[in-house]
Amino acid sequence: MKDSGLGTPATRAAIIETLIKRNYILREKKNLLPTATGLSVYDVVKDYRISQAELTGSWEKRLEEIRSGASVDVFQQEIKTYTRTITQELLVAGKGMVLSKT
């Protein structure tokens, strides 16, 4: 994963801060703990490819290939198709889920 730019201290720190800001996790001393919202979201996405770091890694690899001259159009179409599919699947899977604002 590190070859894809994932798991580096810089990316980890930014991801952690975003998760805290969005109330998915909280910092308690030196520990990071999931909130009820974070656990609810995880429960919905855990069985889908979107929850796997490998998906992000493969996308980062594809972006690197594009930087080296591979087709942007093919990748964009794949992303559009995947986004439509996963959005519909997660909307159905998360139906009735209530996220807390706190």
C-alpha positions in Angstrom: 0.0 0.0 0.0 2.8 2.4 0.7 3.8 2.2 -3.0 0.4 3.7 -3.7 0.9 6.6 -1.2 -1.4 5.0 1.3 -0.4 4.5 4.9 2.2 7.2 5.0 2.3 9.4 8.1 1.1 12.4 6.1 -1.9 10.6 4.6 -2.8 9.0 7.9 -2.8 12.3 9.8 -5.1 14.0 7.3 -7.5 11.1 7.2 -7.6 10.9 11.0 -8.3 14.6 11.3 -11.1 14.4 8.7 -12.7 11.4 10.5 -12.6 13.4 13.8 -14.1 16.5 12.2 -16.9 14.5 10.7 -17.7 12.7 14.0 -16.8 9.2 12.9 -14.0 8.8 15.5 -12.8 10.7 18.6 -9.5 11.1 20.2 -9.3 9.9 23.8 -5.8 10.5 25.1 -3.6 8.5 22.7 -6.4 6.3 21.5 -8.8 6.8 18.5 -12.3 5.4 19.2 -15.2 5.0 16.9 -18.3 7.1 17.6 -21.8 5.7 17.3 -22.0 7.4 13.9 -18.7 5.8 12.8 -19.9 2.4 13.9 -23.2 2.8 12.0 -21.5 3.8 8.8 -19.0 1.0 9.1 -21.8 -1.5 9.7 -23.4 -0.4 6.4 -20.2 -0.4 4.3 -18.1 -3.2 5.8 -19.1 -5.8 3.3 -18.5 -3.6 0.2 -15.3 -3.1 -1.7 -15.5 0.6 -0.9 -14.5 -0.1 2.7 -11.2 -1.8 1.6 -8.0 0.2 1.4 -7.0 -1.9 -1.6 -9.6 -0.1 -3.7 -8.0 3.3 -2.9 -4.6 1.7 -3.6 -5.7 0.4 -7.0 -7.2 3.8 -7.9 -3.9 5.6 -6.9 -2.0 3.1 -9.1 -4.4 3.9 -12.0 -3.8 7.6 -11.5 -0.1 7.1 -11.6 -0.6 5.2 -14.9 -2.5 8.2 -16.2 0.4 10.5 -15.2 2.5 8.2 -17.4 0.2 8.4 -20.4 -2.6 5.9 -19.8 -6.2 6.9 -20.9 -8.1 9.2 -18.5 -11.4 8.5 -20.3 -11.4 4.7 -19.5 -10.7 5.4 -15.8 -13.2 8.1 -15.6 -15.9 5.9 -17.0 -15.0 3.1 -14.6 -15.2 5.6 -11.7 -18.6 6.9 -12.8 -20.0 3.4 -13.2 -18.7 2.3 -9.8 -19.9 5.5 -8.1 -23.5 5.0 -9.4 -23.6 1.4 -8.4 -22.1 1.8 -4.9 -24.2 4.8 -4.2 -27.4 2.9 -5.0 -26.3 -0.1 -3.0 -25.3 1.9 0.0 -28.5 3.9 0.0 -30.5 0.7 0.1 -28.2 -0.9 2.7 -28.3 2.2 4.9 -32.0 2.9 4.6 -33.4 3.8 8.0 -30.0 4.6 9.5 -30.0 7.7 11.6 -26.7 9.5 12.2 -26.3 11.6 15.3 -25.2 15.2 15.1 -23.1 15.0 18.2 
